[in-house]
Amino acid sequence: MLKHVATQGAVAGVSAGNTGALMALARRELGTVADIPRPAICTAIPTRGDGRCYLLDLGANVDVSAKRLVDFARMGEVMARHVDGIAAPRVALLNVGSEGTKGSNAVREADALLAEVGALNYIGFVEGDGIFAGSADVVVCDGFVGNAVLKASEGLARMLIERVQATFDSHWSSRLVGMLARPALRRLKSELDPVRYNGASLLGLDGIVIKSHGSADATGFSYAVLRAAQEVSRDLPARLALELGGRN
């Protein structure tokens, strides 16, 4: 698959295989843009209303420097602007508080660096609840934190769906209410279902590669293919190369 993408026999690749192997092989076959040392894994997270934000990194880079966090911010901003059409995406760093004295050394240093990037709509720190509140369009963190947030949010969404369904099925009276509320419940399940957001970008590669959940069914995999198609239509790697080529 990756050789086809590298030789332009395909415009994108989608895989549900091992994430580490896919990352290593994709980097070898395709290389990266704008001297990005290592791609970041990025996916969309549902937010309040019908919104979403991009969260990166999700596990490819566990221990990162402030400069790498700045790279993540700039790549996520380019994606949100060109794929989602947001004129000036709000970019934030994930932290344990909004105060400038909180967080690791790398996060505080990245905060200072991002504040100096004039072309970036950087809004500072955001806490975990701010992700789902829609406080930012791009949320940046290291891969350890990002992966934990992603897996926790997927588990919570599944638990909520199951709990709501179990509540309505527990008694004949609640089953009757559940029948009346079925259209709303179906809509809620669709909005919260992690399958709908399947498909993480290996952002920074000189080519388009999407990682699907290994357990994804046909519907879930189709969302990953759709994500690839969106990036192809916006020629995302070329956008990244152009805009990050003159990075600070």
C-alpha positions as CSV (number, residue, x, y, z in Angstrom):
1,M,0.0,0.0,0.0
2,L,2.7,2.5,1.0
3,K,4.8,1.7,-2.1
4,H,1.7,2.5,-4.2
5,V,1.3,5.8,-2.5
6,A,5.0,6.6,-2.7
7,T,5.1,5.9,-6.5
8,Q,1.8,7.7,-7.0
9,G,0.0,4.5,-7.9
10,A,-2.5,5.6,-5.3
11,V,-3.4,9.1,-3.8
12,A,-3.8,7.8,-0.3
13,G,-3.5,4.8,1.9
14,V,-5.8,3.5,4.7
15,S,-4.8,0.8,7.1
16,A,-6.2,-0.9,10.2
17,G,-2.9,-2.5,11.0
18,N,-0.4,-2.0,13.8
19,T,0.1,1.7,14.5
20,G,3.8,1.6,15.3
21,A,4.6,-0.5,12.2
22,L,2.5,1.8,10.0
23,M,4.2,4.9,11.3
24,A,7.7,3.5,10.9
25,L,7.1,2.1,7.4
26,A,5.2,5.2,6.2
27,R,8.0,7.4,7.3
28,R,10.6,5.3,5.5
29,E,8.6,5.0,2.2
30,L,7.2,8.5,2.0
31,G,9.4,10.8,4.1
32,T,8.1,13.9,5.8
33,V,7.4,17.5,4.7
34,A,9.3,20.7,5.8
35,D,11.9,18.8,7.8
36,I,9.3,17.5,10.2
37,P,11.3,14.8,12.1
38,R,8.4,12.5,12.8
39,P,4.7,12.5,11.9
40,A,2.0,13.1,14.5
41,I,-1.2,11.2,14.8
42,C,-4.2,13.5,14.6
43,T,-8.0,12.9,14.7
44,A,-11.2,14.8,15.1
45,I,-13.0,14.9,18.5
46,P,-16.7,15.8,18.8
47,T,-17.5,19.0,20.6
48,R,-20.6,20.8,21.9
49,G,-23.2,21.3,19.2
50,D,-22.2,19.9,15.9
51,G,-18.6,21.0,16.2
52,R,-15.3,19.1,16.4
53,C,-11.7,19.9,17.2
54,Y,-8.4,18.2,16.1
55,L,-6.4,16.6,18.8
56,L,-2.7,15.8,18.3
57,D,-0.5,13.9,19.0
58,L,-2.3,10.7,19.9
59,G,0.6,8.4,20.6
60,A,3.3,8.7,17.9
61,N,5.5,11.0,20.0
62,V,5.3,10.2,23.7
63,D,8.1,12.5,25.0
64,V,8.3,15.7,23.1
65,S,10.1,19.1,23.2
66,A,8.5,22.5,23.1
67,K,9.6,22.8,19.4
68,R,7.8,19.6,18.5
69,L,4.6,20.9,20.2
70,V,4.9,24.0,18.1
71,D,5.2,21.8,15.0
72,F,2.0,20.0,16.1
73,A,0.2,23.3,16.5
74,R,1.1,24.5,13.1
75,M,0.2,21.2,11.3
76,G,-3.1,21.0,13.1
77,E,-3.9,24.6,12.2
78,V,-3.2,23.9,8.5
79,M,-5.5,20.9,8.6
80,A,-8.4,22.7,10.3
81,R,-8.0,25.7,7.9
82,H,-7.9,23.7,4.7
83,V,-9.9,20.6,5.4
84,D,-12.6,22.1,7.6
85,G,-12.5,25.6,6.0
86,I,-12.0,27.5,9.3
87,A,-10.6,30.9,8.5
88,A,-8.6,31.3,11.7
89,P,-8.6,28.1,13.7
90,R,-8.2,28.6,17.5
91,V,-5.2,26.7,18.6
92,A,-4.6,25.7,22.3
93,L,-2.2,23.7,24.4
94,L,-3.7,21.0,26.6
95,N,-2.6,21.7,30.2
96,V,-3.6,21.0,33.8
97,G,-4.7,24.6,34.3
98,S,-5.0,27.9,32.5
99,E,-2.3,29.7,34.6
100,G,1.0,30.3,32.9
101,T,2.9,28.7,35.8
102,K,1.3,25.3,35.4
103,G,2.3,22.4,33.3
104,S,5.6,20.7,32.3
105,N,8.6,22.7,31.2
106,A,8.0,21.7,27.6
107,V,4.4,22.9,27.7
108,R,5.3,26.3,29.3
109,E,8.1,26.8,26.8
110,A,5.8,25.9,23.9
111,D,3.3,28.4,25.2
112,A,5.9,31.2,25.0
113,L,7.0,30.1,21.5
114,L,3.4,29.9,20.1
115,A,2.6,33.3,21.5
116,E,5.3,34.7,19.2
117,V,3.9,33.1,16.0
118,G,2.0,36.0,14.6
119,A,0.1,34.1,11.9
120,L,-1.3,31.6,14.4
121,N,-4.6,32.2,16.3
122,Y,-3.1,30.9,19.5
123,I,-5.5,31.2,22.5
124,G,-3.2,29.7,25.3
125,F,-3.9,26.8,27.6
126,V,-7.1,24.7,27.7
127,E,-8.0,22.0,30.2
128,G,-9.5,18.6,29.4
129,D,-13.1,19.7,29.6
130,G,-12.4,22.5,27.2
131,I,-11.8,20.0,24.4
132,F,-15.4,18.8,24.4
133,A,-16.8,22.3,25.2
134,G,-15.5,23.5,21.8
135,S,-13.1,26.0,23.4
136,A,-10.5,25.4,20.6
137,D,-10.4,24.0,17.0
138,V,-6.9,22.5,17.5
139,V,-5.7,21.1,20.8
140,V,-2.0,20.1,21.1
141,C,-0.4,17.7,23.6
142,D,2.3,15.0,23.7
143,G,1.4,11.5,22.5
144,F,1.1,10.0,26.0
145,V,-1.5,12.5,27.1
146,G,-3.3,12.5,23.7
147,N,-3.7,8.8,23.6
148,A,-5.0,8.7,27.1
149,V,-7.6,11.4,26.4
150,L,-8.7,9.7,23.2
151,K,-9.2,6.2,24.7
152,A,-10.9,7.6,27.8
153,S,-13.3,9.7,25.7
154,E,-14.2,6.7,23.4
155,G,-14.8,4.5,26.5
156,L,-17.0,7.2,28.1
157,A,-19.0,7.6,25.0
158,R,-19.7,3.9,24.7
159,M,-20.6,3.7,28.4
160,L,-23.1,6.6,28.1
161,I,-24.8,5.0,25.2
162,E,-25.1,1.7,27.0
163,R,-26.3,3.3,30.2
164,V,-29.0,5.3,28.5
165,Q,-30.2,2.2,26.6
166,A,-30.2,0.1,29.8
167,T,-32.1,2.8,31.7
168,F,-34.9,2.7,29.1
169,D,-35.0,-1.1,29.0
170,S,-35.1,-1.6,32.8
171,H,-38.9,-1.3,33.3
172,W,-42.1,-1.4,31.2
173,S,-42.9,2.3,31.8
174,S,-39.4,3.4,30.9
175,R,-39.5,1.2,27.8
176,L,-42.6,3.1,26.7
177,V,-40.8,6.4,27.2
178,G,-37.9,5.0,25.3
179,M,-40.1,4.2,22.3
180,L,-41.3,7.8,22.2
181,A,-37.7,9.1,22.6
182,R,-36.3,6.6,20.1
183,P,-35.6,9.2,17.3
184,A,-33.7,11.5,19.8
185,L,-31.8,8.5,21.2
186,R,-30.8,7.3,17.8
187,R,-29.5,10.8,17.0
188,L,-27.6,10.9,20.3
189,K,-26.0,7.6,19.6
190,S,-25.0,8.7,16.2
191,E,-23.4,11.9,17.5
192,L,-21.5,10.1,20.3
193,D,-20.5,6.9,18.5
194,P,-16.7,6.9,18.2
195,V,-17.1,5.0,14.9
196,R,-18.2,8.2,13.3
197,Y,-14.8,9.7,14.1
198,N,-12.7,6.8,13.0
199,G,-9.7,7.6,10.9
200,A,-6.6,9.3,12.3
201,S,-4.2,11.2,10.0
202,L,-0.4,10.6,10.1
203,L,0.2,14.3,9.8
204,G,3.5,15.5,8.5
205,L,4.1,12.7,6.0
206,D,4.9,13.5,2.4
207,G,1.7,11.6,1.4
208,I,-1.7,10.8,2.8
209,V,-1.9,7.8,5.2
210,I,-4.9,7.3,7.5
211,K,-4.9,4.9,10.5
212,S,-8.2,3.1,11.2
213,H,-9.1,1.4,14.4
214,G,-8.1,-2.3,14.1
215,S,-11.6,-3.3,15.4
216,A,-13.5,-1.0,13.0
217,D,-16.4,-2.6,11.1
218,A,-17.2,-1.7,7.5
219,T,-19.0,1.5,8.6
220,G,-16.1,2.6,10.7
221,F,-13.6,1.9,8.0
222,S,-15.7,3.9,5.5
223,Y,-15.2,7.0,7.7
224,A,-11.5,6.5,7.6
225,V,-11.7,6.3,3.8
226,L,-13.8,9.5,3.8
227,R,-11.1,11.3,5.9
228,A,-8.5,10.2,3.3
229,A,-10.6,11.5,0.4
230,Q,-11.1,14.9,2.2
231,E,-7.3,15.3,2.6
232,V,-6.7,14.3,-1.0
233,S,-9.2,16.9,-2.2
234,R,-7.4,19.6,-0.3
235,D,-3.9,18.3,-1.3
236,L,-3.0,18.4,2.4
237,P,0.7,17.4,2.2
238,A,1.4,20.1,-0.3
239,R,-0.3,22.6,1.9
240,L,1.8,21.5,4.9
241,A,5.0,21.7,2.8
242,L,4.2,25.2,1.6
243,E,3.2,26.7,4.9
244,L,5.7,24.9,7.2
245,G,8.6,25.3,4.8
246,G,9.3,28.7,6.2
247,R,8.6,27.8,9.9
248,N,10.4,29.5,12.7
